[in-house]
């Protein structure tokens, strides 16, 4: 590799010059933000594995910014069984005191029968937690012993959002937890569950229903077939100038055609071709569906900032667009914008599914 090529190359994720991944440069650099990006790049393996350089960069970041987030290490939470006797004894006493208060309160509110069931469940949970075991109960025990909640008393955040690939709107459905905990629902706990949701939405895009794109009776394309074919030969700049004089209804139909072609290319795995069709569609007529689809391609290509930009455009006009919220949270997570990613996920799960639609691109 020549020097000119070496000094002109940059990393894909953080756009860092390759020449900066060097002991000499790291030693002279005092910009903690840039060093953090370099450290993330080295850890990712994007440019290969350089253990000594990574350690050197980590030490430099620690000197400049000891509280940097990139220096945090994942540590398993301590278990009760790992505590010393005195601390464990104190926890057991506090737990028992709380159980007694719960039992007394339940007796005052619901009567003896319900309070016995509740106390049985809590007491059993206490023993398992203090012994380090996981809480596992079968459906029959849960149905007989657990507390029941009135559906009307629960706030919207307690409701589950269930998506169906053949429906455009999200519906409130019962899940296993509805059955066992009397309609008390919890949102997904980890990224594996979110990944399942992402795959469902990807499937919707790949199997998109094209019935909406069929022209209704009486609708006609104002442009001739020759003129339509002529548009295909125009580059982006020429296309922008040409579509200005085309009626809006015709532009919408042309944009829909380009989107359909983009979806077909996406389905076949040709992201470059899909990106071209989506861009042409947006030039003809901007739609949130195309911005959402293009954001998905950016995610696949690890172009996180571009994905955030497209999702943000959608959310400006549709603040509760579920796909845009989810995909922007993914991109922000990869960019280490964890606070914003969490906000989007909370907005996603806190929505009332009777008021907002899960848009099918």
N, C-alpha and C positions, 0 to 999 in steps of 0.2 A: 504493500500500500504506500503510495507517494505521500509526502508531507502535506501537499495541498488538499488531497482527499481526506487525510487523517484529521486535519484541522477544520474541515468543513462539515464532517459528519456529526450528527447529533442523535441523542437517544430519543426513542419514540414516545415514551410516557411523559417525561418531564422536560423534554427539549433541551437537554444538557449537552454541551459540546463533548465529544469523546475525549478530547485532549485534557479535559478537566478531571478525568478519572485517572489521576496520577499522584504519586506521593508528594512530589514537589509542589503541585498546585494546591493540594489539600493542606499542606503545611503552611502555605502563605495565605490561604483564604480564611477570612474572619467573619464571613457572612453565614450565620447559623442556619438561616432558612435554606440557602443554597446547599449547605453541607447536609442538611436533613434530606433534601431531595436526592443528593448523590448517594447517601446511605441507603435510602429506599431503593434506588436503582440497583445498587450493588447487591442488596438482599434479594431482589426479585429475580436475579439471574438473567436479566435481559441482555447483558453484555458478557455473560459468563460468570464463573465463580472465582473471586479473588479474595480469599479469606484474610490474608494479611492486610490488604488494602481496606477491606471492610472494617477490620478491627481498628486500624489506624484512624479511619474516618469517624468511627463510633467514639473513640477516645477524644477526638478533637471536638465533636459535638458536645460531649459531656463537660469539657472544659469551658466552652462558650455558653452553653445553656443546660445546666444540670437537670432542669425540670422538663426538658424536651419530651414530647409524647413518644418520639421514635425510640427512646431509651427504655420505655416501659417493657417489662417482661410479664408474660402470662404466668400467673400463679394460681394453683388450685385453692379453692376456699378451704379453710381449716374445718375439720370435722369435730363434733363434740367429743368423740372418743380420743382425740389427740390432745385435749386439754388436760391440765393437771387436776388432781382430785378436788382442790378447793374451788377452782373456777367451775368445774362440772357440777359440784354440789350446789353452788349458788344458782346456776342455770336451772337445775332441777327444782329448786325451791321456788324460783320465780315462775317457772312453768306451771308447777302445781298450784301456786297461788292464783294464777290466771285461770286455770281450769275450774277452780272452785268458784271464782267470780262468774265465769260463764254459766256454770250450772245453776248458781243462785239466780242470776238474771233470767235464765231460760224458764226456771220454775215460776218466777213471778209473771212472765209474759205468756207462756204457752201451756203451763201446767206440768205435772210430774211426768206424764208419759213421754212427751216429746223431749223433755230435758234429759231423761234417762238415755234415750237414743243418741242425742247429741253428745252427752258426756261419754258414752261408750266409745263413740267414734274418735273423739278428741283424746281420750285416755289411751286408746290403742295407738294413735298417731304419735303420742308423746313417747311411749315405750320404744317404738321403732326408731324415731328420730334420735333419741339419746343413745341407742345401741348402734347407731350408724347404718341401719337398714333403710332400704327404700320403701316408700309407702305403696303397697300393692293390695288392692281389694277387688274381689270379683263383682260382677254386675248385681248379683242377688243381694250381697251384703250392702252395696251402695243403695240399691232400691229400697231396702228395708230400713237402713240405719241413717242415711244422710238427711240433712235439712232440705226442706222443700221451700221454694221461693215463688212468690206470686209474680207472674210474668209482667204485670203492669207496673210493679214497683221497681223494676230494674231499669237503669238508665240506658241510653242507646249504646254506650261503649261495651255493655255486656252482651250485646247481640252479635251473632256470628254473621259474616258476610260470605255467602256461598255463591259461587259462580258456576254457571252451566254453559258449555260451549255452544249450545243451540239456542240460547236466549240472549237478548241484548241487555236485559235489565238484571241487576243483582236481586236475589230474593232471600228473604229470611227463612232459613230452613233449620230443622232440628238436626243436630249431630249427636255423636255418642255421648258427649258431655251434656247435651240437653237432656238426654234420657237419664243419666246417672245423677246429675246435680240439679235436677228440677229447673232446666232452662237457664242455668248459670253457665255462660260460655266464656272461654278464654281465647285470646287471639294467638296466632302462631308464635312459638317461643324461640325458634332458631331459623337460620338461613336455609336449612334443608326444606322447611315447610314453605318459606317464601319462594324457594326454587321451584317447588311443585306448582305454585300459582303462576310463576313466570312461564313455565312450560305450557300451562293451559292457554295462556294468552298468546304464546308463540304459535300454538296449534290453531287457534282461531284465525290468526293471520294467514297461515299456510292453507287453511281450508275455507277461506272467506266466501261467504255467500254472495254471488254476483248478481242476484236478482234485482238489487237496487239500482244497478248500473244500466239495466235494460230501459230503452226509451219508452215513455208512456205513449198511449194513443194520441195522435195528433201532433206529437213532437217531431220536428224535423231539424236536421243539421243544416245550418245556413251555408256553411262552406261546402264546396264540392269535394269529391273524393280526390281530385287532382290537387286542389288547394291544401287539403288535409295532408296528403303525402308530401307536399312541398314543405310543410312545417317540420317534418321529420328531418329534413336536410339542414335546417338552420342550427347554428350553434346557440349557446345560451344568450349571448348578447343580442344576436339578431332576433331570436325568439321573443325577447322582452319588448323589442321595438314593434314587432309584428302583432302581438296579441292585444296591444292597446286599442287597436281599431276593430277587434272582434267582439261581437255582442256577448254580454256576460253569460247568458244561458249556454251559448255555444262553447265558451271558454270552460264552463263547468263540465260539460260533457267530454271535451278534449282532455281536461285534467283527470277526469275519472278513468278514461281509457289508459292514460299514462300510468296512473296508479295501479290499475289492474295488471299491466305489463310488469310493473315493478314488483308486484306481489308474486307473479309467476317466476320472475328471476330470483326473488328471495327464496321461494319454495325450492328451486333447483340448486340453491347455494351460490348463485352468481351475484355476490353482493355489489360488485362494481357496476354491473349492468342495472341492478335494482336501484342503486344510488342515482344513476343517470336518469332513469325514468321518474323517480321521485322528485328530483330537482326540476325536471321539465314540467311535472305536474304542478309543483308549487309556483313556477313562473306563470303558468296559465291561470291557476286559481288556487289560492292558499287554503288548505283544510287541515284541521287538527289531526285527522286520521293519518295523513301523509307525514306530518311532523312526528307523530308517534311512531310510525313505521320506520322512518329514517333514524330516529333516536335508537331504535332497537338494533339497527345495523351498526351505528356508532358504538353501541355497547359491545357487540360482537367483535368489532375491530379495536376495542380498548381505547377509543377516542372519547374519553370521559367528558371533557369540557364541551365538546360539540353535542354530546347527548344531553347534557344539562341545559344547554342553550335551546335545543329543540323542545324539550319538555317544558321549559319555562314559557316558551311561546304559546304552548297549548294551555298552560295553567293561567295565563293572563286573561284568556277568554272563557276558560272552563276551570275555575279554581279547584273543582273536586273531580277532575278527570282521573280515574283510578289508575289507568295505565301510565299516564304521565307522572303521577305521584310515585308510583312504584319504580319506574325506570330512572327517574331523577334521584331517588334515594339510593339506588344501586350505584349510579355514577358518582354521587357525592361520597358514598362510602369508599369507593376506590380512590377518590381524591383526598381522603382523610378529612372531609368535611362532615365529621360524625354527628355534630349537633344538628345540621340541616337535614342529614339523612334520617335521623331519628324523628325530626319534626314531620317529615313527609310520611314516614311509616305510621306515626301516630294519627295523622290526618286520614290516612288510608283506612285504618282499622276503626277509627272513631265515627266514621260516617254512618248515617242511618240509611240502610239499603232501600227503604221505601221512598226516599227522596232523591237519590242520585243513581244514575245509570252507569253500569260498567260498559263503556263504549267499545263496540267491536269494530276494529279498523277495517 
